[in-house]
Amino acid sequence: MFKVIAHSDDVSNNYVDNLVKKAHLDQDRYIVFQRDASMMKVLPCWNGIIIENKLRSFLKNICNYKGLEKFINLNRNSKYHQLEVDWTSTFSCLNCDINNNETSVSSSKMKAQK
């Protein structure tokens, strides 16, 4: 962290510098929320970690991931758990129009249409 000497006589800059120093030294102790913090009576946590993004979207993502995990772990999908895929052959078939170490705009457009 570097302090710009040219701004050392600015009261607002000194105030912000002190806030940054405090936050930098105590960054593992607390998280400062910029908006809606005064309205929150309880901070939402998941597995001991404070949820910083929107709670509704967080819960939606968790439910989606759990549903996907349940679907993948069904007995009827067990044959897909251990697939022996030859990725070299797969990518050579997909990239048959260009060399493996090249990229091409026209090739990307063609593959986007498939």
N, CA, C and O atoms as a Tinker XYZ file with bonds, in Angstrom:
   456  protein
     1  N      0.851000   -1.158000    0.000000    73     2
     2  CA     0.000000    0.000000    0.000000    64     1     3
     3  C      0.906000    1.232000    0.000000    63     2     4     5
     4  O      1.824000    1.336000    0.813000    81     3
     5  N      0.639000    2.166000   -0.919000    73     3     6
     6  CA     1.455000    3.367000   -1.049000    64     5     7
     7  C      0.596000    4.601000   -0.836000    63     6     8     9
     8  O     -0.548000    4.664000   -1.287000    81     7
     9  N      1.155000    5.568000   -0.152000    73     7    10
    10  CA     0.456000    6.831000    0.067000    64     9    11
    11  C      1.033000    7.869000   -0.886000    63    10    12    13
    12  O      2.251000    7.991000   -1.015000    81    11
    13  N      0.160000    8.612000   -1.549000    73    11    14
    14  CA     0.591000    9.666000   -2.461000    64    13    15
    15  C      0.844000   10.917000   -1.632000    63    14    16    17
    16  O     -0.065000   11.431000   -0.981000    81    15
    17  N      2.080000   11.406000   -1.656000    73    15    18
    18  CA     2.473000   12.554000   -0.833000    64    17    19
    19  C      1.725000   13.824000   -1.239000    63    18    20    21
    20  O      1.447000   14.672000   -0.391000    81    19
    21  N      1.402000   13.962000   -2.505000    73    19    22
    22  CA     0.751000   15.181000   -3.003000    64    21    23
    23  C     -0.594000   15.429000   -2.337000    63    22    24    25
    24  O     -1.050000   16.571000   -2.292000    81    23
    25  N     -1.236000   14.397000   -1.822000    73    23    26
    26  CA    -2.560000   14.547000   -1.216000    64    25    27
    27  C     -2.507000   14.506000    0.310000    63    26    28    29
    28  O     -3.546000   14.330000    0.946000    81    27
    29  N     -1.350000   14.660000    0.903000    73    27    30
    30  CA    -1.227000   14.492000    2.353000    64    29    31
    31  C     -1.884000   15.611000    3.152000    63    30    32    33
    32  O     -2.184000   15.424000    4.332000    81    31
    33  N     -2.114000   16.768000    2.536000    73    31    34
    34  CA    -2.745000   17.865000    3.272000    64    33    35
    35  C     -4.261000   17.900000    3.107000    63    34    36    37
    36  O     -4.923000   18.787000    3.647000    81    35
    37  N     -4.811000   16.950000    2.370000    73    35    38
    38  CA    -6.252000   16.896000    2.136000    64    37    39
    39  C     -6.914000   16.118000    3.279000    63    38    40    41
    40  O     -6.582000   14.955000    3.511000    81    39
    41  N     -7.838000   16.752000    3.986000    73    39    42
    42  CA    -8.497000   16.133000    5.138000    64    41    43
    43  C     -9.299000   14.904000    4.719000    63    42    44    45
    44  O     -9.256000   13.872000    5.389000    81    43
    45  N    -10.022000   15.016000    3.621000    73    43    46
    46  CA   -10.828000   13.883000    3.142000    64    45    47
    47  C     -9.942000   12.716000    2.746000    63    46    48    49
    48  O    -10.263000   11.563000    3.033000    81    47
    49  N     -8.838000   13.009000    2.095000    73    47    50
    50  CA    -7.919000   11.954000    1.687000    64    49    51
    51  C     -7.310000   11.264000    2.909000    63    50    52    53
    52  O     -7.169000   10.041000    2.921000    81    51
    53  N     -6.952000   12.030000    3.924000    73    51    54
    54  CA    -6.400000   11.437000    5.146000    64    53    55
    55  C     -7.426000   10.556000    5.848000    63    54    56    57
    56  O     -7.081000    9.506000    6.391000    81    55
    57  N     -8.688000   10.983000    5.837000    73    55    58
    58  CA    -9.760000   10.184000    6.436000    64    57    59
    59  C     -9.905000    8.845000    5.709000    63    58    60    61
    60  O    -10.011000    7.793000    6.339000    81    59
    61  N     -9.909000    8.900000    4.376000    73    59    62
    62  CA   -10.033000    7.675000    3.578000    64    61    63
    63  C     -8.812000    6.784000    3.782000    63    62    64    65
    64  O     -8.947000    5.563000    3.867000    81    63
    65  N     -7.626000    7.379000    3.859000    73    63    66
    66  CA    -6.417000    6.593000    4.111000    64    65    67
    67  C     -6.511000    5.829000    5.426000    63    66    68    69
    68  O     -6.134000    4.659000    5.501000    81    67
    69  N     -7.015000    6.494000    6.460000    73    67    70
    70  CA    -7.173000    5.816000    7.749000    64    69    71
    71  C     -8.178000    4.678000    7.668000    63    70    72    73
    72  O     -7.959000    3.618000    8.254000    81    71
    73  N     -9.273000    4.884000    6.953000    73    71    74
    74  CA   -10.261000    3.809000    6.780000    64    73    75
    75  C     -9.660000    2.620000    6.045000    63    74    76    77
    76  O     -9.892000    1.469000    6.412000    81    75
    77  N     -8.891000    2.908000    5.007000    73    75    78
    78  CA    -8.271000    1.831000    4.228000    64    77    79
    79  C     -7.276000    1.060000    5.081000    63    78    80    81
    80  O     -7.236000   -0.169000    5.029000    81    79
    81  N     -6.476000    1.769000    5.863000    73    79    82
    82  CA    -5.504000    1.095000    6.730000    64    81    83
    83  C     -6.198000    0.191000    7.733000    63    82    84    85
    84  O     -5.770000   -0.942000    7.952000    81    83
    85  N     -7.272000    0.688000    8.348000    73    83    86
    86  CA    -8.010000   -0.125000    9.319000    64    85    87
    87  C     -8.622000   -1.353000    8.653000    63    86    88    89
    88  O     -8.543000   -2.462000    9.182000    81    87
    89  N     -9.227000   -1.147000    7.497000    73    87    90
    90  CA    -9.857000   -2.267000    6.788000    64    89    91
    91  C     -8.813000   -3.266000    6.321000    63    90    92    93
    92  O     -9.046000   -4.474000    6.346000    81    91
    93  N     -7.671000   -2.765000    5.897000    73    91    94
    94  CA    -6.614000   -3.651000    5.410000    64    93    95
    95  C     -6.048000   -4.502000    6.543000    63    94    96    97
    96  O     -5.776000   -5.687000    6.352000    81    95
    97  N     -5.870000   -3.911000    7.710000    73    95    98
    98  CA    -5.319000   -4.644000    8.844000    64    97    99
    99  C     -6.330000   -5.600000    9.455000    63    98   100   101
   100  O     -5.949000   -6.654000    9.965000    81    99
   101  N     -7.609000   -5.256000    9.415000    73    99   102
   102  CA    -8.656000   -6.068000   10.029000    64   101   103
   103  C     -9.525000   -6.772000    9.000000    63   102   104   105
   104  O    -10.693000   -7.044000    9.278000    81   103
   105  N     -8.996000   -7.072000    7.828000    73   103   106
   106  CA    -9.846000   -7.580000    6.756000    64   105   107
   107  C    -10.438000   -8.952000    7.056000    63   106   108   109
   108  O    -11.483000   -9.296000    6.504000    81   107
   109  N     -9.807000   -9.739000    7.908000    73   107   110
   110  CA   -10.351000  -11.054000    8.220000    64   109   111
   111  C    -11.377000  -11.011000    9.346000    63   110   112   113
   112  O    -12.063000  -12.003000    9.593000    81   111
   113  N    -11.490000   -9.890000   10.024000    73   111   114
   114  CA   -12.393000   -9.811000   11.171000    64   113   115
   115  C    -13.821000   -9.465000   10.793000    63   114   116   117
   116  O    -14.764000   -9.976000   11.396000    81   115
   117  N    -13.987000   -8.608000    9.806000    73   115   118
   118  CA   -15.342000   -8.198000    9.441000    64   117   119
   119  C    -15.384000   -7.754000    7.988000    63   118   120   121
   120  O    -14.357000   -7.470000    7.372000    81   119
   121  N    -16.585000   -7.703000    7.467000    73   119   122
   122  CA   -16.816000   -7.250000    6.100000    64   121   123
   123  C    -17.725000   -6.032000    6.172000    63   122   124   125
   124  O    -18.748000   -6.063000    6.856000    81   123
   125  N    -17.367000   -4.974000    5.483000    73   123   126
   126  CA   -18.173000   -3.756000    5.478000    64   125   127
   127  C    -19.105000   -3.801000    4.276000    63   126   128   129
   128  O    -18.650000   -3.911000    3.137000    81   127
   129  N    -20.396000   -3.718000    4.522000    73   127   130
   130  CA   -21.370000   -3.683000    3.448000    64   129   131
   131  C    -21.659000   -2.231000    3.110000    63   130   132   133
   132  O    -21.924000   -1.423000    4.000000    81   131
   133  N    -21.607000   -1.902000    1.837000    73   131   134
   134  CA   -21.791000   -0.521000    1.417000    64   133   135
   135  C    -23.259000   -0.105000    1.412000    63   134   136   137
   136  O    -23.582000    1.024000    1.782000    81   135
   137  N    -24.151000   -1.005000    0.994000    73   135   138
   138  CA   -25.550000   -0.598000    0.930000    64   137   139
   139  C    -26.402000   -1.573000    1.722000    63   138   140   141
   140  O    -26.076000   -2.752000    1.857000    81   139
   141  N    -27.468000   -1.064000    2.226000    73   139   142
   142  CA   -28.462000   -1.832000    2.986000    64   141   143
   143  C    -27.932000   -2.399000    4.301000    63   142   144   145
   144  O    -28.633000   -3.177000    4.947000    81   143
   145  N    -26.733000   -2.041000    4.713000    73   143   146
   146  CA   -26.194000   -2.589000    5.956000    64   145   147
   147  C    -26.940000   -2.051000    7.168000    63   146   148   149
   148  O    -27.121000   -2.765000    8.154000    81   147
   149  N    -27.371000   -0.808000    7.102000    73   147   150
   150  CA   -28.067000   -0.237000    8.256000    64   149   151
   151  C    -29.447000   -0.850000    8.434000    63   150   152   153
   152  O    -29.987000   -0.837000    9.540000    81   151
   153  N    -30.024000   -1.382000    7.372000    73   151   154
   154  CA   -31.361000   -1.967000    7.436000    64   153   155
   155  C    -31.317000   -3.443000    7.837000    63   154   156   157
   156  O    -32.343000   -4.011000    8.212000    81   155
   157  N    -30.147000   -4.062000    7.762000    73   155   158
   158  CA   -30.045000   -5.490000    8.043000    64   157   159
   159  C    -29.926000   -5.727000    9.543000    63   158   160   161
   160  O    -29.058000   -5.158000   10.204000    81   159
   161  N    -30.798000   -6.566000   10.068000    73   159   162
   162  CA   -30.733000   -6.923000   11.478000    64   161   163
   163  C    -29.901000   -8.184000   11.675000    63   162   164   165
   164  O    -29.316000   -8.398000   12.737000    81   163
   165  N    -29.855000   -9.014000   10.637000    73   163   166
   166  CA   -29.113000  -10.264000   10.692000    64   165   167
   167  C    -28.327000  -10.404000    9.397000    63   166   168   169
   168  O    -28.857000  -10.135000    8.319000    81   167
   169  N    -27.075000  -10.820000    9.489000    73   167   170
   170  CA   -26.278000  -11.074000    8.293000    64   169   171
   171  C    -26.426000  -12.540000    7.910000    63   170   172   173
   172  O    -26.153000  -13.413000    8.733000    81   171
   173  N    -26.852000  -12.834000    6.685000    73   171   174
   174  CA   -27.024000  -14.228000    6.275000    64   173   175
   175  C    -25.675000  -14.918000    6.097000    63   174   176   177
   176  O    -24.741000  -14.353000    5.528000    81   175
   177  N    -25.595000  -16.146000    6.594000    73   175   178
   178  CA   -24.368000  -16.945000    6.484000    64   177   179
   179  C    -24.704000  -18.304000    5.896000    63   178   180   181
   180  O    -25.821000  -18.799000    6.045000    81   179
   181  N    -23.731000  -18.898000    5.230000    73   179   182
   182  CA   -23.850000  -20.257000    4.714000    64   181   183
   183  C    -22.547000  -20.968000    5.017000    63   182   184   185
   184  O    -21.491000  -20.556000    4.535000    81   183
   185  N    -22.603000  -22.022000    5.801000    73   183   186
   186  CA   -21.415000  -22.756000    6.244000    64   185   187
   187  C    -20.400000  -21.834000    6.909000    63   186   188   189
   188  O    -19.195000  -21.989000    6.709000    81   187
   189  N    -20.875000  -20.885000    7.690000    73   187   190
   190  CA   -19.988000  -19.978000    8.404000    64   189   191
   191  C    -19.420000  -18.845000    7.575000    63   190   192   193
   192  O    -18.573000  -18.096000    8.061000    81   191
   193  N    -19.866000  -18.701000    6.331000    73   191   194
   194  CA   -19.379000  -17.644000    5.442000    64   193   195
   195  C    -20.513000  -16.657000    5.217000    63   194   196   197
   196  O    -21.635000  -17.055000    4.901000    81   195
   197  N    -20.225000  -15.370000    5.378000    73   195   198
   198  CA   -21.244000  -14.344000    5.164000    64   197   199
   199  C    -21.573000  -14.253000    3.679000    63   198   200   201
   200  O    -20.673000  -14.181000    2.842000    81   199
   201  N    -22.866000  -14.256000    3.354000    73   199   202
   202  CA   -23.320000  -14.151000    1.966000    64   201   203
   203  C    -23.345000  -12.678000    1.591000    63   202   204   205
   204  O    -24.121000  -11.903000    2.150000    81   203
   205  N    -22.493000  -12.292000    0.639000    73   203   206
   206  CA   -22.370000  -10.883000    0.268000    64   205   207
   207  C    -23.246000  -10.496000   -0.916000    63   206   208   209
   208  O    -23.583000   -9.322000   -1.066000    81   207
   209  N    -23.620000  -11.446000   -1.754000    73   207   210
   210  CA   -24.449000  -11.099000   -2.911000    64   209   211
   211  C    -25.930000  -11.207000   -2.538000    63   210   212   213
   212  O    -26.269000  -11.477000   -1.386000    81   211
   213  N    -26.788000  -10.997000   -3.505000    73   211   214
   214  CA   -28.230000  -11.013000   -3.242000    64   213   215
   215  C    -28.657000  -12.392000   -2.747000    63   214   216   217
   216  O    -28.344000  -13.412000   -3.361000    81   215
   217  N    -29.363000  -12.403000   -1.646000    73   215   218
   218  CA   -29.732000  -13.654000   -0.992000    64   217   219
   219  C    -30.635000  -14.509000   -1.870000    63   218   220   221
   220  O    -30.479000  -15.730000   -1.912000    81   219
   221  N    -31.575000  -13.887000   -2.572000    73   219   222
   222  CA   -32.504000  -14.643000   -3.417000    64   221   223
   223  C    -31.761000  -15.385000   -4.534000    63   222   224   225
   224  O    -32.038000  -16.556000   -4.790000    81   223
   225  N    -30.820000  -14.706000   -5.197000    73   223   226
   226  CA   -30.081000  -15.368000   -6.278000    64   225   227
   227  C    -29.145000  -16.435000   -5.714000    63   226   228   229
   228  O    -28.926000  -17.463000   -6.354000    81   227
   229  N    -28.594000  -16.203000   -4.527000    73   227   230
   230  CA   -27.752000  -17.210000   -3.891000    64   229   231
   231  C    -28.543000  -18.484000   -3.606000    63   230   232   233
   232  O    -28.087000  -19.585000   -3.911000    81   231
   233  N    -29.732000  -18.328000   -3.018000    73   231   234
   234  CA   -30.573000  -19.489000   -2.715000    64   233   235
   235  C    -31.022000  -20.203000   -3.983000    63   234   236   237
   236  O    -31.092000  -21.431000   -4.015000    81   235
   237  N    -31.326000  -19.438000   -5.025000    73   235   238
   238  CA   -31.722000  -20.025000   -6.305000    64   237   239
   239  C    -30.589000  -20.879000   -6.868000    63   238   240   241
   240  O    -30.824000  -21.994000   -7.336000    81   239
   241  N    -29.366000  -20.362000   -6.825000    73   239   242
   242  CA   -28.219000  -21.119000   -7.329000    64   241   243
   243  C    -27.975000  -22.379000   -6.516000    63   242   244   245
   244  O    -27.696000  -23.435000   -7.085000    81   243
   245  N    -28.077000  -22.286000   -5.197000    73   243   246
   246  CA   -27.889000  -23.464000   -4.342000    64   245   247
   247  C    -28.923000  -24.535000   -4.679000    63   246   248   249
   248  O    -28.578000  -25.711000   -4.796000    81   247
   249  N    -30.187000  -24.139000   -4.837000    73   247   250
   250  CA   -31.243000  -25.101000   -5.185000    64   249   251
   251  C    -30.986000  -25.730000   -6.549000    63   250   252   253
   252  O    -31.176000  -26.934000   -6.722000    81   251
   253  N    -30.558000  -24.929000   -7.515000    73   251   254
   254  CA   -30.255000  -25.469000   -8.840000    64   253   255
   255  C    -29.108000  -26.472000   -8.784000    63   254   256   257
   256  O    -29.171000  -27.522000   -9.422000    81   255
   257  N    -28.061000  -26.155000   -8.026000    73   255   258
   258  CA   -26.915000  -27.062000   -7.919000    64   257   259
   259  C    -27.294000  -28.353000   -7.218000    63   258   260   261
   260  O    -26.854000  -29.433000   -7.614000    81   259
   261  N    -28.112000  -28.245000   -6.173000    73   259   262
   262  CA   -28.546000  -29.453000   -5.468000    64   261   263
   263  C    -29.423000  -30.324000   -6.362000    63   262   264   265
   264  O    -29.305000  -31.550000   -6.346000    81   263
   265  N    -30.307000  -29.691000   -7.144000    73   263   266
   266  CA   -31.142000  -30.453000   -8.072000    64   265   267
   267  C    -30.318000  -31.148000   -9.135000    63   266   268   269
   268  O    -30.589000  -32.300000   -9.474000    81   267
   269  N    -29.314000  -30.463000   -9.667000    73   267   270
   270  CA   -28.434000  -31.074000  -10.663000    64   269   271
   271  C    -27.661000  -32.233000  -10.058000    63   270   272   273
   272  O    -27.501000  -33.275000  -10.694000    81   271
   273  N    -27.182000  -32.059000   -8.836000    73   271   274
   274  CA   -26.441000  -33.128000   -8.169000    64   273   275
   275  C    -27.330000  -34.352000   -7.944000    63   274   276   277
   276  O    -26.892000  -35.484000   -8.152000    81   275
   277  N    -28.578000  -34.129000   -7.520000    73   275   278
   278  CA   -29.506000  -35.252000   -7.327000    64   277   279
   279  C    -29.767000  -35.978000   -8.639000    63   278   280   281
   280  O    -29.813000  -37.208000   -8.671000    81   279
   281  N    -29.940000  -35.218000   -9.729000    73   279   282
   282  CA   -30.197000  -35.826000  -11.029000    64   281   283
   283  C    -29.004000  -36.652000  -11.498000    63   282   284   285
   284  O    -29.174000  -37.768000  -11.987000    81   283
   285  N    -27.817000  -36.114000  -11.350000    73   283   286
   286  CA   -26.619000  -36.832000  -11.798000    64   285   287
   287  C    -26.405000  -38.100000  -10.984000    63   286   288   289
   288  O    -25.921000  -39.100000  -11.513000    81   287
   289  N    -26.763000  -38.069000   -9.697000    73   287   290
   290  CA   -26.524000  -39.217000   -8.827000    64   289   291
   291  C    -27.638000  -40.257000   -8.857000    63   290   292   293
   292  O    -27.597000  -41.212000   -8.083000    81   291
   293  N    -28.634000  -40.100000   -9.730000    73   291   294
   294  CA   -29.657000  -41.135000   -9.873000    64   293   295
   295  C    -29.028000  -42.407000  -10.431000    63   294   296   297
   296  O    -28.052000  -42.349000  -11.178000    81   295
   297  N    -29.597000  -43.567000  -10.062000    73   295   298
   298  CA   -29.053000  -44.846000  -10.531000    64   297   299
   299  C    -29.042000  -44.946000  -12.049000    63   298   300   301
   300  O    -28.118000  -45.523000  -12.623000    81   299
   301  N    -30.049000  -44.397000  -12.703000    73   299   302
   302  CA   -30.117000  -44.501000  -14.160000    64   301   303
   303  C    -29.004000  -43.710000  -14.843000    63   302   304   305
   304  O    -28.714000  -43.949000  -16.015000    81   303
   305  N    -28.380000  -42.778000  -14.137000    73   303   306
   306  CA   -27.292000  -41.992000  -14.710000    64   305   307
   307  C    -25.916000  -42.479000  -14.273000    63   306   308   309
   308  O    -24.910000  -41.836000  -14.574000    81   307
   309  N    -25.857000  -43.607000  -13.569000    73   307   310
   310  CA   -24.571000  -44.092000  -13.060000    64   309   311
   311  C    -23.609000  -44.467000  -14.183000    63   310   312   313
   312  O    -22.394000  -44.414000  -13.994000    81   311
   313  N    -24.130000  -44.845000  -15.344000    73   311   314
   314  CA   -23.245000  -45.213000  -16.453000    64   313   315
   315  C    -22.469000  -44.014000  -16.994000    63   314   316   317
   316  O    -21.475000  -44.188000  -17.699000    81   315
   317  N    -22.911000  -42.809000  -16.672000    73   315   318
   318  CA   -22.224000  -41.610000  -17.155000    64   317   319
   319  C    -21.180000  -41.076000  -16.169000    63   318   320   321
   320  O    -20.481000  -40.112000  -16.481000    81   319
   321  N    -21.065000  -41.686000  -14.989000    73   319   322
   322  CA   -20.121000  -41.192000  -13.988000    64   321   323
   323  C    -18.678000  -41.406000  -14.418000    63   322   324   325
   324  O    -17.843000  -40.522000  -14.226000    81   323
   325  N    -18.370000  -42.549000  -14.990000    73   323   326
   326  CA   -17.003000  -42.891000  -15.374000    64   325   327
   327  C    -16.929000  -43.095000  -16.882000    63   326   328   329
   328  O    -16.849000  -44.228000  -17.355000    81   327
   329  N    -16.955000  -42.015000  -17.627000    73   327   330
   330  CA   -16.863000  -42.116000  -19.078000    64   329   331
   331  C    -15.406000  -42.116000  -19.514000    63   330   332   333
   332  O    -14.604000  -41.315000  -19.033000    81   331
   333  N    -15.074000  -43.009000  -20.418000    73   331   334
   334  CA   -13.736000  -43.050000  -21.004000    64   333   335
   335  C    -13.811000  -42.317000  -22.336000    63   334   336   337
   336  O    -14.090000  -42.928000  -23.368000    81   335
   337  N    -13.569000  -41.029000  -22.317000    73   335   338
   338  CA   -13.663000  -40.199000  -23.514000    64   337   339
   339  C    -12.265000  -39.944000  -24.042000    63   338   340   341
   340  O    -11.375000  -39.535000  -23.296000    81   339
   341  N    -12.078000  -40.184000  -25.313000    73   339   342
   342  CA   -10.814000  -39.855000  -25.968000    64   341   343
   343  C    -10.911000  -38.402000  -26.426000    63   342   344   345
   344  O    -11.376000  -38.117000  -27.529000    81   343
   345  N    -10.462000  -37.483000  -25.557000    73   343   346
   346  CA   -10.623000  -36.062000  -25.823000    64   345   347
   347  C     -9.785000  -35.599000  -27.007000    63   346   348   349
   348  O    -10.174000  -34.663000  -27.706000    81   347
   349  N     -8.648000  -36.233000  -27.244000    73   347   350
   350  CA    -7.816000  -35.854000  -28.391000    64   349   351
   351  C     -8.562000  -36.093000  -29.687000    63   350   352   353
   352  O     -8.581000  -35.232000  -30.566000    81   351
   353  N     -9.179000  -37.261000  -29.809000    73   351   354
   354  CA    -9.948000  -37.567000  -31.021000    64   353   355
   355  C    -11.190000  -36.686000  -31.130000    63   354   356   357
   356  O    -11.554000  -36.250000  -32.222000    81   355
   357  N    -11.827000  -36.431000  -30.011000    73   355   358
   358  CA   -13.024000  -35.587000  -30.020000    64   357   359
   359  C    -12.707000  -34.196000  -30.534000    63   358   360   361
   360  O    -13.406000  -33.675000  -31.403000    81   359
   361  N    -11.644000  -33.588000  -29.994000    73   359   362
   362  CA   -11.296000  -32.238000  -30.427000    64   361   363
   363  C    -10.745000  -32.212000  -31.846000    63   362   364   365
   364  O    -10.913000  -31.218000  -32.554000    81   363
   365  N    -10.090000  -33.289000  -32.272000    73   363   366
   366  CA    -9.618000  -33.305000  -33.664000    64   365   367
   367  C    -10.798000  -33.376000  -34.629000    63   366   368   369
   368  O    -10.738000  -32.800000  -35.715000    81   367
   369  N    -11.865000  -34.069000  -34.251000    73   367   370
   370  CA   -13.066000  -34.087000  -35.097000    64   369   371
   371  C    -13.758000  -32.726000  -35.105000    63   370   372   373
   372  O    -14.232000  -32.272000  -36.146000    81   371
   373  N    -13.813000  -32.084000  -33.950000    73   371   374
   374  CA   -14.459000  -30.778000  -33.876000    64   373   375
   375  C    -13.647000  -29.689000  -34.567000    63   374   376   377
   376  O    -14.212000  -28.729000  -35.091000    81   375
   377  N    -12.337000  -29.835000  -34.571000    73   375   378
   378  CA   -11.450000  -28.827000  -35.158000    64   377   379
   379  C    -10.840000  -29.309000  -36.467000    63   378   380   381
   380  O     -9.682000  -29.004000  -36.754000    81   379
   381  N    -11.583000  -30.041000  -37.248000    73   379   382
   382  CA   -11.018000  -30.639000  -38.454000    64   381   383
   383  C    -10.645000  -29.605000  -39.511000    63   382   384   385
   384  O     -9.868000  -29.918000  -40.413000    81   383
   385  N    -11.168000  -28.393000  -39.432000    73   383   386
   386  CA   -10.911000  -27.399000  -40.466000    64   385   387
   387  C     -9.676000  -26.541000  -40.201000    63   386   388   389
   388  O     -9.234000  -25.824000  -41.099000    81   387
   389  N     -9.098000  -26.593000  -38.974000    73   387   390
   390  CA    -7.899000  -25.801000  -38.666000    64   389   391
   391  C     -6.923000  -26.638000  -37.853000    63   390   392   393
   392  O     -7.285000  -27.697000  -37.341000    81   391
   393  N     -5.687000  -26.167000  -37.734000    73   391   394
   394  CA    -4.689000  -26.850000  -36.917000    64   393   395
   395  C     -5.036000  -26.707000  -35.438000    63   394   396   397
   396  O     -5.767000  -25.796000  -35.050000    81   395
   397  N     -4.507000  -27.612000  -34.619000    73   395   398
   398  CA    -4.815000  -27.608000  -33.190000    64   397   399
   399  C     -4.315000  -26.362000  -32.466000    63   398   400   401
   400  O     -4.898000  -25.951000  -31.463000    81   399
   401  N     -3.239000  -25.761000  -32.970000    73   399   402
   402  CA    -2.660000  -24.624000  -32.265000    64   401   403
   403  C     -3.048000  -23.286000  -32.882000    63   402   404   405
   404  O     -2.369000  -22.286000  -32.650000    81   403
   405  N     -4.112000  -23.246000  -33.652000    73   403   406
   406  CA    -4.558000  -22.016000  -34.297000    64   405   407
   407  C     -5.997000  -21.696000  -33.899000    63   406   408   409
   408  O     -6.755000  -22.565000  -33.468000    81   407
   409  N     -6.341000  -20.441000  -34.056000    73   407   410
   410  CA    -7.733000  -20.022000  -33.914000    64   409   411
   411  C     -8.125000  -19.261000  -35.164000    63   410   412   413
   412  O     -7.282000  -18.658000  -35.828000    81   411
   413  N     -9.393000  -19.293000  -35.477000    73   411   414
   414  CA    -9.868000  -18.644000  -36.689000    64   413   415
   415  C    -11.273000  -18.106000  -36.446000    63   414   416   417
   416  O    -12.125000  -18.795000  -35.885000    81   415
   417  N    -11.505000  -16.880000  -36.870000    73   415   418
   418  CA   -12.825000  -16.275000  -36.713000    64   417   419
   419  C    -13.848000  -17.029000  -37.546000    63   418   420   421
   420  O    -14.950000  -17.309000  -37.074000    81   419
   421  N    -13.495000  -17.357000  -38.769000    73   419   422
   422  CA   -14.443000  -18.073000  -39.635000    64   421   423
   423  C    -14.762000  -19.457000  -39.080000    63   422   424   425
   424  O    -15.904000  -19.910000  -39.157000    81   423
   425  N    -13.754000  -20.131000  -38.519000    73   423   426
   426  CA   -13.990000  -21.441000  -37.924000    64   425   427
   427  C    -14.895000  -21.326000  -36.697000    63   426   428   429
   428  O    -15.777000  -22.160000  -36.491000    81   427
   429  N    -14.675000  -20.294000  -35.886000    73   427   430
   430  CA   -15.513000  -20.090000  -34.703000    64   429   431
   431  C    -16.956000  -19.810000  -35.093000    63   430   432   433
   432  O    -17.884000  -20.310000  -34.456000    81   431
   433  N    -17.149000  -19.008000  -36.142000    73   431   434
   434  CA   -18.509000  -18.719000  -36.609000    64   433   435
   435  C    -19.188000  -19.980000  -37.112000    63   434   436   437
   436  O    -20.367000  -20.210000  -36.844000    81   435
   437  N    -18.430000  -20.807000  -37.851000    73   435   438
   438  CA   -18.999000  -22.041000  -38.383000    64   437   439
   439  C    -19.414000  -22.971000  -37.240000    63   438   440   441
   440  O    -20.479000  -23.585000  -37.299000    81   439
   441  N    -18.584000  -23.078000  -36.208000    73   439   442
   442  CA   -18.894000  -23.959000  -35.084000    64   441   443
   443  C    -20.063000  -23.429000  -34.260000    63   442   444   445
   444  O    -20.801000  -24.211000  -33.660000    81   443
   445  N    -20.235000  -22.122000  -34.227000    73   443   446
   446  CA   -21.356000  -21.535000  -33.493000    64   445   447
   447  C    -22.682000  -21.865000  -34.161000    63   446   448   449
   448  O    -23.716000  -21.897000  -33.495000    81   447
   449  N    -22.668000  -22.112000  -35.463000    73   447   450
   450  CA   -23.884000  -22.431000  -36.206000    64   449   451
   451  C    -24.312000  -23.877000  -36.016000    63   450   452   453
   452  O    -25.464000  -24.209000  -36.292000    81   451
   453  N    -23.416000  -24.753000  -35.551000    73   451   454
   454  CA   -23.742000  -26.181000  -35.407000    64   453   455
   455  C    -24.692000  -26.422000  -34.272000    63   454   456
   456  O    -25.068000  -27.566000  -34.014000    81   455
